[in-house]
Amino acid sequence: MSDAATVTNGRFLAQTVTGVQRYACNILYALDQSVASGETSILMPRTAKDPEFLRLAVVRAGRGTGHAWEQLELPYYARGRRLLNLCNTAPAILRDQIVCIHDANIFAAPDSYSATFRAVYQNLQPILARRSARIATVSHAAARQIARHLPVPFKDIAVLPNGHEHALRWNPALASAAPALFASRNGERPFVLALGSRARHKNLALLITIAPRLDELGIDIIVAGGGDGIFTSEALEDRPNVYVVGRVSDDDLAFFLDNALCLAFPSLTEGFGLPIIEAMARGCPVVSSNCASMPEVCGDAAALVTPFEPEAWVHLIQQIAQSKDRRDDLAGRGLEQVKRFSWKQTASGYLELLKQPGADLAIFAPTRGQTPKLAVIFATRGRPEIVSATVRHFVATQSLKPASVIVSCVELADAGDLATLCGVTVVTGPPGLAAQRNTGLASLGPGIEIVAFFDDDFVADANWLAQAAQVFCDESQVVALTGEVVADGIKGPGIAFDEAVRLVAEARMQTPRWTEPFSPYGCNMAFRVSAIREIRFDERLVLYGWLEDRDFAATLAKGGGRLIKWSLAYGAHMGAKDARVSGERLGYSQVVNPLYMMSKGTMTLANVADHILRNTASNFARAVWSEPFIDRKGRAKGNLLAIADILRGRLEPERAAAISSGKSIRLREQRHEAQ
């Protein structure tokens, strides 16, 4: 047994090489070249291949393999020494260890993994995050993702990225599979290279979608790596320009990169994106998704594009094919960009952590990524003073300025003096919250990627948009985000504007909390425009603030999108009582709207039963001793009218607008109860 002061978990040496194992191998090879190589040794299962290090001591230990070896035998052989784990997992029993968790995709993209894999990682990684001396990861985007899903603060995560030097050692002259493929296809046609994988978040389906369009342009697609069965025969039907070559050697990969028009990297989420750096190191231009870690890794050295717009990928690839200057520019920028990523630097960072786990590392500072183009919509009616105050405060204080602010009204007078405010557009249309939000959506300008909706009486923190934008950039499969309400006047007589501003200012030390799934709360929510497409708020849900936001989000989620709540986007809901809505109308909607949504498939039976029973019970129980600002008797009457209509087979939520006004109430408290 080596007497080195620290030891490295060598389980990965018995595994198939993917990006995670390549990361670990290259760090250890860099350590092997270091004068500090004697400070650590490698413990690995007896079945592992000999890594052939020159200086690092390698010790085969134990009898088991896999998780059993790592959890049961490794702790015994590593006892008394600090342990370095480079591949996502580590012994749960140990505390004195450094663990590199490459991403939190097991939480963000669980469909990409088997049930067994999910069960192991989703139970093990939270334990490691709580117990380990230090958690490391490979990018700042991955660190933010890990902090959202695991119990470790972002500031405590060390960022130690991948390097590029290994790709320079590949020798295309030794390639075998790649030249054979070239001999079998029309070598005069340029090709786009992609790295194969069965994981859904790799988004290779996008390339299959655009293959016919690229074929028209005389461009092939070569998919290397990932083994057999990445695509079905049906998927490849009528796509003769797609070549799937399976696993290849590093030398073959170098051959492909050296001859490719570009690397196409359409992933939805990545902890780092090592193929990007490998391509750049070989002088190959890169077209990449503009989300997760990719903007951080690419900087300005790649063509970045949304992974949800196939035609945009065709356009960029066509540009690169038609312009040698464009190809040369991207290749040159890439060669400069990779200099920021060094295995030697990353290895030195781990040596520092092994000596002092709490060390403040300065290995890698990210370049500023692209900011998505945002628009904001405020729907308002009959409260010009309130909306003027909240919108002016919003425009003046947001740290990330939106591309446009739209105030959607029924009459121009509803917007007060906002028509004269620079950057604000006032639009008019039919009444009703759903209809007015749809009017706002119809007014969005070209290129808007994120749209946020705020109530006219919501006071947002100055970083609300910045926090939302960061989430949508990091988590490409999030389609809807709701912020935290730190104070809600709906629960009482309301909150004055100045008081709401003060409460938001006092809430600046919000604890980061990621809640998923979470149905949006309409007073402050944002959506990905590419997910919305032709979807609109259901204008049959006529009553203000009664489940139209939940219905909209549930429709989006049918496409597989994620709905989340993020506490660092927050504000105060004044719950202004100036608007008046009949208690009978609200009571009617409390019964009819959930049943209508269930008929559409946007609300489950359990949620419908909960909403109806909870609200009707509250209304009838408090009808005699009602709160001063709630018309319980009117609501109870509306509940009965709805039940009568349902028994007659009448399921028409828009009928609420035609019910006689009855006793009026000062309203907006119903939105809180709707969620």
C-alpha positions in Angstrom: 0.0 0.0 0.0 1.3 3.5 -1.0 2.2 5.9 1.8 1.0 8.9 -0.1 -0.8 11.5 2.0 -3.9 11.4 -0.3 -5.5 8.9 -2.5 -7.6 9.0 -5.7 -10.7 6.9 -6.4 -9.7 4.8 -9.5 -13.0 3.1 -10.1 -13.3 4.9 -13.4 -10.3 2.9 -14.7 -12.6 -0.1 -14.9 -15.3 1.7 -16.8 -16.1 2.5 -20.4 -14.5 5.8 -21.4 -17.0 8.7 -21.8 -16.5 12.4 -21.1 -16.5 11.9 -17.3 -13.8 9.1 -17.4 -11.8 11.2 -19.9 -11.8 14.1 -17.5 -10.5 11.9 -14.7 -7.8 10.2 -16.9 -6.5 13.5 -18.2 -6.3 15.1 -14.7 -4.3 12.1 -13.5 -2.0 12.1 -16.5 -1.4 15.8 -15.8 -0.6 14.9 -12.2 1.7 12.2 -13.4 3.8 14.8 -15.2 3.9 17.0 -12.1 6.7 17.1 -9.5 3.9 16.7 -7.0 2.9 13.3 -8.3 4.2 11.6 -5.1 1.6 13.4 -3.0 -1.3 11.1 -4.2 -1.8 7.5 -5.3 -4.5 5.7 -7.1 -6.7 3.0 -5.6 -8.5 0.9 -8.2 -10.4 -2.4 -8.5 -8.4 -5.4 -9.5 -10.2 -5.7 -12.8 -9.2 -2.2 -13.9 -6.8 -1.7 -16.8 -3.3 -0.5 -16.0 -3.2 3.3 -16.8 0.5 3.1 -17.3 1.4 6.2 -15.3 5.1 7.0 -15.1 5.2 8.4 -11.5 1.8 8.0 -9.8 1.6 4.9 -7.6 -1.3 2.6 -8.6 -2.6 0.1 -6.1 -5.1 -2.7 -6.9 -7.3 -3.4 -3.9 -10.3 -5.4 -2.9 -12.3 -8.1 -4.6 -15.4 -6.3 -5.8 -16.3 -4.0 -8.7 -18.6 -1.1 -9.4 -20.7 0.6 -6.7 -20.1 -2.3 -4.3 -16.3 -1.8 -4.4 -16.6 2.0 -4.1 -19.0 2.0 -1.2 -17.7 -1.0 0.8 -14.1 -1.6 0.0 -12.6 1.7 -1.0 -13.4 3.4 2.3 -11.4 0.7 4.1 -8.3 1.0 1.9 -8.4 4.8 1.9 -8.8 5.1 5.6 -6.8 7.9 7.3 -6.2 9.7 4.0 -8.1 12.4 2.1 -9.8 10.9 -0.9 -10.2 12.5 -4.4 -13.2 11.4 -6.5 -13.4 12.7 -10.0 -16.4 10.9 -11.5 -19.7 11.9 -9.9 -19.8 9.3 -7.1 -17.9 8.5 -3.9 -18.2 6.5 -0.7 -21.2 7.8 1.2 -19.6 7.0 4.5 -16.6 9.3 4.2 -16.4 13.0 5.0 -12.7 13.8 4.3 -13.0 13.7 0.5 -13.2 15.9 -2.5 -16.0 15.0 -5.0 -16.3 16.3 -8.6 -20.0 16.2 -9.6 -20.0 17.1 -13.3 -23.6 18.2 -13.5 -27.1 17.7 -12.0 -28.6 16.3 -15.2 -29.9 13.4 -13.2 -32.4 15.9 -11.8 -32.7 18.3 -14.8 -33.0 15.6 -17.5 -33.9 12.4 -15.7 -35.5 10.8 -18.9 -31.9 10.4 -20.3 -31.1 7.8 -17.7 -32.3 4.4 -16.6 -34.5 3.9 -13.5 -31.6 2.2 -11.7 -29.2 4.9 -12.6 -31.6 7.6 -11.4 -32.3 5.7 -8.1 -28.6 5.5 -7.3 -27.6 9.0 -8.2 -30.6 10.8 -6.9 -30.1 9.2 -3.5 -26.3 9.2 -3.3 -25.4 12.7 -4.6 -27.4 14.6 -1.9 -25.5 12.6 0.7 -22.2 13.5 -0.9 -23.1 17.1 -1.2 -23.9 17.3 2.5 -21.0 15.3 3.9 -18.0 15.9 1.6 -15.2 18.3 2.5 -15.6 20.0 -0.9 -17.7 19.7 -4.0 -16.1 20.5 -7.3 -17.5 20.7 -10.8 -16.5 21.6 -14.4 -18.2 24.9 -15.1 -20.0 27.8 -13.4 -23.2 26.8 -15.2 -22.9 23.3 -13.7 -22.2 24.8 -10.3 -25.4 26.9 -10.5 -27.3 23.8 -11.5 -25.9 21.7 -8.7 -26.7 24.4 -6.2 -30.3 24.4 -7.3 -30.7 20.6 -7.0 -28.3 19.6 -4.3 -27.7 20.8 -0.7 -24.6 22.8 -1.4 -24.3 26.6 -1.9 -23.0 27.9 -5.2 -20.2 29.9 -3.5 -18.8 26.7 -1.9 -18.4 24.8 -5.2 -15.0 24.8 -6.8 -15.0 25.1 -10.6 -12.2 23.1 -12.2 -12.9 22.7 -16.0 -11.8 20.3 -18.7 -8.7 20.9 -20.7 -7.8 20.6 -24.3 -4.2 19.3 -24.6 -5.2 15.6 -25.1 -6.8 16.4 -28.4 -3.5 17.7 -29.7 -2.0 14.3 -29.1 -4.4 12.5 -31.4 -2.9 11.3 -34.7 -5.3 11.3 -37.7 -2.6 9.4 -39.7 -3.4 6.4 -37.5 -7.2 6.5 -38.2 -8.8 3.5 -39.8 -12.6 3.8 -39.7 -12.8 7.4 -40.8 -10.8 7.0 -44.1 -12.9 3.9 -44.9 -16.1 5.9 -44.5 -14.6 8.6 -46.7 -13.9 6.0 -49.4 -17.5 4.8 -49.4 -19.2 8.3 -49.7 -18.9 11.2 -52.1 -15.8 12.8 -50.7 -16.5 16.0 -52.4 -19.6 16.7 -50.3 -18.8 18.6 -47.0 -20.0 17.1 -43.8 -21.1 18.2 -40.4 -19.8 16.1 -37.5 -21.9 15.2 -34.4 -21.0 13.0 -31.4 -23.4 10.1 -31.0 -25.3 9.3 -27.8 -28.6 7.7 -26.8 -29.2 10.3 -24.1 -32.3 12.4 -25.0 -30.7 15.6 -23.7 -28.0 15.4 -26.4 -30.8 16.4 -28.8 -29.5 14.6 -31.9 -33.1 14.4 -33.1 -32.6 18.0 -34.2 -29.9 16.9 -36.7 -32.1 14.2 -38.1 -34.8 16.8 -38.5 -32.6 19.1 -40.5 -30.9 16.4 -42.5 -33.2 16.7 -45.6 -32.5 20.5 -45.7 -28.8 19.9 -45.5 -29.0 17.3 -48.2 -30.5 19.9 -50.5 -27.5 22.1 -49.8 -25.1 19.2 -50.6 -24.1 18.6 -47.0 -23.8 15.3 -45.2 -24.0 14.5 -41.4 -21.6 12.0 -39.8 -22.5 10.8 -36.3 -19.5 9.3 -34.6 -19.5 7.5 -31.2 -22.3 6.3 -29.0 -22.4 2.7 -30.1 -25.2 1.0 -32.1 -28.9 1.8 -32.1 -28.7 5.6 -31.6 -31.3 6.0 -34.3 -34.1 3.7 -35.5 -34.2 2.7 -39.1 -37.4 4.7 -39.4 -35.7 7.8 -38.2 -33.0 7.5 -40.9 -35.5 6.7 -43.7 -35.2 9.1 -46.6 -32.0 10.6 -45.1 -29.2 9.2 -47.2 -26.9 11.9 -46.2 -26.7 10.7 -42.5 -23.8 8.3 -41.7 -23.8 6.6 -38.3 -20.3 5.1 -37.7 -20.6 4.0 -34.0 -17.6 4.0 -31.7 -14.3 5.2 -33.1 -10.8 5.7 -31.9 -9.5 9.1 -30.8 -7.3 9.1 -34.0 -10.5 8.6 -36.1 -12.2 11.4 -34.2 -9.2 13.6 -35.0 -9.5 12.7 -38.7 -13.2 13.6 -38.7 -12.6 16.9 -36.9 -9.8 17.9 -39.1 -12.0 17.4 -42.2 -15.4 18.5 -41.0 -17.2 21.6 -42.1 -18.1 22.1 -38.4 -19.0 20.3 -35.2 -22.7 20.4 -34.5 -23.4 20.3 -30.8 -27.2 20.7 -30.2 -27.3 19.5 -26.5 -30.1 20.8 -24.3 -27.9 20.5 -21.2 -24.2 19.8 -20.4 -22.0 20.1 -17.4 -19.2 21.2 -19.7 -19.3 20.0 -23.3 -15.8 18.5 -23.9 -16.3 17.8 -27.6 -16.5 21.6 -28.1 -13.0 22.1 -26.8 -11.7 19.1 -28.6 -13.1 20.5 -31.9 -11.6 23.9 -31.3 -8.2 22.4 -30.4 -8.2 20.7 -33.8 -9.2 23.9 -35.6 -12.7 22.7 -36.4 -15.5 25.4 -36.3 -18.3 24.8 -33.8 -22.0 25.4 -34.0 -23.5 24.9 -30.5 -26.6 25.3 -28.4 -26.7 28.6 -26.6 -27.8 27.2 -23.2 -26.4 25.5 -20.1 -22.6 25.5 -20.0 -22.1 26.0 -23.8 -21.9 29.8 -23.9 -19.4 29.8 -21.0 -17.2 27.2 -22.8 -17.6 28.6 -26.3 -17.2 32.3 -25.4 -17.3 34.2 -28.7 -15.5 31.4 -30.6 -18.5 29.5 -31.8 -21.8 30.1 -33.6 -24.4 29.8 -30.8 -28.1 29.1 -31.5 -31.2 28.0 -29.7 -31.6 24.2 -29.7 -35.3 24.6 -30.3 -35.2 26.2 -33.8 -34.0 23.7 -36.5 -34.2 26.2 -39.3 -31.7 28.5 -37.4 -29.2 25.6 -37.4 -29.6 25.2 -41.2 -29.0 28.9 -41.7 -25.8 28.9 -39.6 -24.4 25.7 -41.2 -25.2 27.1 -44.7 -23.3 30.3 -43.8 -20.3 28.4 -42.7 -20.4 26.2 -45.8 -20.6 29.2 -48.1 -18.0 31.4 -46.4 -14.3 30.4 -46.0 -13.7 33.6 -44.1 -16.4 32.6 -41.6 -14.9 29.1 -41.2 -11.4 30.5 -40.7 -12.6 33.2 -38.3 -14.4 30.6 -36.1 -11.4 28.2 -36.3 -9.0 31.0 -35.2 -11.2 32.1 -32.4 -11.5 28.5 -31.2 -7.7 28.0 -31.1 -7.5 31.1 -28.8 -10.4 30.0 -26.7 -9.0 26.6 -25.8 -6.0 28.2 -24.2 -8.2 29.1 -21.3 -8.8 25.4 -20.6 -5.7 23.4 -19.4 -5.5 20.0 -17.7 -2.3 21.2 -16.0 -4.1 24.1 -14.4 -7.1 21.9 -13.3 -4.8 19.3 -11.9 -3.0 22.0 -9.8 -6.4 23.1 -8.5 -7.1 19.6 -7.2 -3.7 19.4 -5.6 -4.6 22.6 -3.8 -7.9 21.3 -2.7 -6.3 18.1 -1.4 -4.0 20.2 0.8 -6.8 22.6 1.8 -10.4 21.7 0.9 -11.6 25.2 1.6 -9.1 26.9 -0.7 -10.4 29.8 -2.8 -9.4 28.8 -6.3 -8.9 31.2 -9.2 -8.5 28.6 -11.9 -11.2 29.7 -14.4 -13.3 32.9 -14.7 -16.1 32.6 -17.3 -16.5 35.1 -20.1 -19.8 36.9 -20.2 -22.4 34.9 -22.1 -25.2 35.9 -24.3 -28.2 37.4 -22.6 -31.6 36.2 -23.9 -33.9 38.8 -25.3 -36.8 39.4 -22.8 -40.1 41.1 -23.0 -42.4 41.9 -20.1 -46.2 42.1 -20.2 -48.4 43.9 -17.6 -52.2 43.4 -18.0 -54.2 46.1 -16.2 -57.7 47.5 -16.1 -59.2 50.4 -14.1 -56.1 51.0 -11.9 -54.0 53.7 -13.7 -52.3 55.0 -10.6 -51.2 51.6 -9.4 -49.9 50.3 -12.7 -48.1 53.6 -13.3 -46.3 53.3 -10.0 -45.3 49.6 -10.4 -44.2 49.8 -14.1 -42.1 53.0 -13.5 -40.4 51.3 -10.5 -39.8 48.2 -12.6 -38.3 50.0 -15.6 -36.1 52.1 -13.3 -34.7 49.3 -11.1 -34.3 46.1 -13.2 -30.6 45.2 -13.5 -31.3 43.4 -16.7 -33.2 45.7 -19.1 -35.9 44.0 -21.1 -36.1 44.5 -24.9 -39.7 45.7 -24.4 -42.3 46.4 -21.7 -45.9 46.0 -22.9 -48.9 47.3 -20.9 -52.0 45.6 -22.1 -55.2 47.5 -21.4 -58.9 47.7 -22.4 -58.8 51.5 -22.8 -55.7 53.8 -23.1 -56.8 55.5 -19.9 -56.1 52.2 -18.0 -52.4 52.8 -18.4 -52.3 56.3 -16.9 -49.3 58.2 -18.0 -47.2 55.2 -19.1 -47.7 55.9 -22.8 -45.1 58.6 -22.5 -42.6 56.5 -20.7 -39.6 55.5 -22.8 -39.4 51.8 -23.5 -43.0 51.1 -22.7 -45.6 50.2 -25.3 -49.3 50.5 -24.4 -51.7 48.2 -26.4 -55.5 47.8 -26.1 -57.8 44.8 -26.7 -60.7 42.8 -25.3 -61.2 42.7 -21.5 -60.3 39.8 -19.3 -56.9 38.7 -18.0 -56.5 35.9 -20.5 -57.6 38.1 -23.4 -55.3 40.9 -22.3 -52.3 38.6 -21.9 -53.0 37.3 -25.4 -53.0 40.8 -26.7 -49.6 41.3 -25.1 -48.3 38.1 -26.7 -49.5 39.2 -30.1 -47.5 42.4 -29.7 -44.2 40.7 -29.0 -41.4 41.8 -31.3 -39.2 39.5 -33.4 -36.5 37.5 -31.6 -38.0 37.6 -28.1 -36.9 34.4 -26.3 -38.4 34.9 -22.8 -41.7 36.6 -21.9 -42.5 37.6 -18.3 -46.0 38.4 -17.0 -46.6 40.6 -13.9 -49.7 41.7 -12.2 -50.2 45.4 -12.3 -49.8 45.5 -8.5 -46.6 43.4 -8.2 -43.3 45.0 -7.1 -40.4 43.0 -8.4 -36.9 42.8 -7.0 -34.3 44.6 -9.1 -32.7 41.2 -10.1 -36.0 39.4 -11.0 -35.3 39.4 -14.7 -31.6 38.7 -14.4 -32.4 35.6 -12.2 -35.1 34.4 -14.5 -32.8 34.8 -17.6 -30.0 32.9 -15.9 -32.4 30.0 -15.1 -33.7 29.8 -18.7 -30.1 29.9 -20.1 -28.8 27.2 -17.7 -31.9 25.0 -17.8 -33.0 24.7 -21.4 -35.9 22.4 -20.6 -37.5 24.8 -18.2 -40.5 26.3 -20.0 -42.1 28.2 -17.1 -40.7 30.0 -14.0 -42.5 31.4 -11.0 -40.8 33.8 -8.6 -41.1 33.9 -4.8 -43.8 36.2 -3.2 -42.2 37.6 -0.1 -45.3 39.4 0.9 -48.9 39.0 -0.4 -51.6 41.5 0.2 -54.2 39.1 -1.1 -54.2 37.5 2.3 -55.5 40.7 4.0 -56.6 44.2 3.2 -53.7 44.8 0.8 -50.2 46.4 0.9 -49.5 50.0 -0.1 -46.9 50.6 -2.9 -44.2 52.2 -0.7 -44.6 49.4 1.8 -44.2 46.8 -0.9 -41.0 48.5 -2.1 -39.7 48.4 1.5 -40.6 44.7 2.0 -38.8 43.8 -1.2 -35.7 45.7 -0.2 -35.6 43.9 3.2 -35.8 40.5 1.5 -32.5 40.7 -0.3 -31.0 37.8 1.7 -33.3 35.2 0.2 -32.3 31.6 0.7 -32.0 29.9 -2.7 -34.9 27.4 -3.1 -35.7 25.4 -6.3 -39.1 23.9 -6.3 -40.1 21.5 -9.1 -42.7 20.9 -10.4 -44.5 24.1 -9.5 -47.6 25.5 -11.3 -47.1 29.2 -12.1 -48.5 31.9 -9.9 -49.7 34.5 -12.3 -48.6 37.6 -10.4 -45.0 37.0 -11.4 -44.1 34.3 -13.9 -42.0 33.9 -17.1 -42.2 31.5 -20.1 -39.9 30.4 -22.9 -41.3 31.8 -26.1 -40.2 28.8 -28.2 -42.3 26.6 -26.0 -45.4 28.8 -26.3 -45.5 28.9 -30.1 -49.2 29.1 -30.9 -50.5 28.3 -27.4 -52.5 31.1 -25.9 -54.3 31.8 -22.6 -57.8 30.3 -22.7 -60.2 33.2 -23.0 -63.1 31.0 -21.9 -61.6 31.4 -18.4 -63.0 34.9 -18.2 -62.7 35.8 -14.5 -59.6 37.6 -13.5 -57.0 35.6 -11.7 -58.8 32.3 -11.6 -56.6 29.4 -12.9 -55.9 30.8 -16.4 -52.2 30.8 -15.5 -52.3 27.2 -14.3 -54.2 26.1 -17.4 -51.7 27.8 -19.7 -48.7 26.3 -18.0 -50.2 22.8 -18.0 -50.8 23.1 -21.7 -47.1 23.9 -22.2 -46.0 21.0 -19.9 -47.8 18.6 -22.3 -44.8 19.1 -24.6 -42.4 17.9 -21.9 -41.3 21.2 -20.5 -40.5 21.7 -16.8 -42.3 24.1 -14.5 -40.3 25.5 -11.6 -40.3 28.1 -8.8 -37.0 29.9 -8.0 -36.8 31.9 -4.8 -34.1 34.3 -6.0 -36.6 35.9 -8.4 -38.9 37.5 -5.9 -41.1 40.5 -5.1 -44.2 41.7 -3.2 -47.8 41.4 -4.4 -49.7 44.4 -3.2 -53.1 42.6 -3.5 -54.8 45.9 -4.4 -58.5 46.0 -3.8 -59.5 48.6 -6.3 -60.9 46.3 -8.9 -64.4 44.9 -8.1 -65.6 41.4 -9.0 -68.9 39.8 -7.9 -68.6 37.2 -5.2 -71.2 35.2 -7.1 -69.0 35.2 -10.2 -66.0 34.1 -8.3 -67.9 31.4 -6.5 -69.2 30.2 -9.8 -65.7 30.0 -11.3 -64.4 28.2 -8.2 -66.5 25.2 -9.2 -66.8 25.4 -13.0 -63.2 26.4 -14.0 -61.5 23.3 -12.4 -64.0 20.9 -14.0 -63.5 22.6 -17.3 -59.7 22.3 -17.0 -60.0 18.6 -16.1 -62.0 18.2 -19.4 -59.1 19.7 -21.2 -56.5 17.6 -19.4 -54.8 20.6 -17.7 -55.9 19.7 -14.2 -56.0 16.3 -12.5 -59.1 14.9 -10.7 -57.3 15.1 -7.4 -56.5 18.8 -7.8 -60.0 19.5 -9.0 -61.5 17.8 -6.0 -59.1 19.7 -3.7 -59.9 23.1 -5.2 -63.7 22.6 -5.2 -64.0 21.0 -1.8 -61.6 23.4 -0.1 -63.2 26.6 -1.5 -66.9 25.6 -1.2 -66.3 24.3 2.4 -64.6 27.6 3.3 -67.4 29.7 1.7 -70.2 27.9 3.5 -68.5 27.6 6.8 -67.7 31.4 6.9 -70.8 32.7 5.2 -72.2 33.9 8.6 -69.0 35.4 10.0 -67.3 36.5 6.8 -64.1 38.4 6.6 -64.7 42.2 6.0 -63.1 42.1 2.5 -64.5 38.8 1.3 -68.1 38.2 0.2 -68.6 34.6 1.4 -72.3 34.6 0.9 -72.0 35.7 -2.7 -69.3 33.0 -3.3 -71.5 30.3 -1.7 -74.4 31.4 -3.9 -72.1 31.2 -6.9 -70.9 27.7 -5.9 -74.6 26.6 -5.9 -75.3 28.1 -9.3 -72.3 26.3 -10.7 -73.3 23.0 -9.2 -76.8 23.4 -10.7 -75.4 24.1 -14.1 -73.1 21.1 -13.9 -76.0 18.9 -13.0 -77.8 20.2 -16.1 -74.7 19.2 -18.2 -73.7 22.9 -18.7 -69.9 23.4 -18.4 -69.3 26.9 -19.6 -66.7 28.9 -17.6 -67.5 32.1 -19.6 -71.0 32.2 -18.1 -69.4 33.7 -15.0 -69.2 37.0 -16.8 -73.0 37.1 -17.3 -74.0 36.4 -13.7 -75.6 39.4 -12.1 -73.1 41.4 -10.0 -74.8 40.8 -6.7 -72.9 42.1 -3.7 -69.6 43.6 -5.0 -66.3 43.0 -3.2 -62.9 44.5 -3.3 -61.0 41.7 -5.0 -57.8 40.1 -5.8 -57.6 37.7 -2.9 -58.9 34.9 -5.1 -55.6 34.5 -6.9 -53.8 33.3 -3.8 -56.5 30.8 -3.1 -56.4 29.6 -6.7 -52.8 28.3 -6.4 
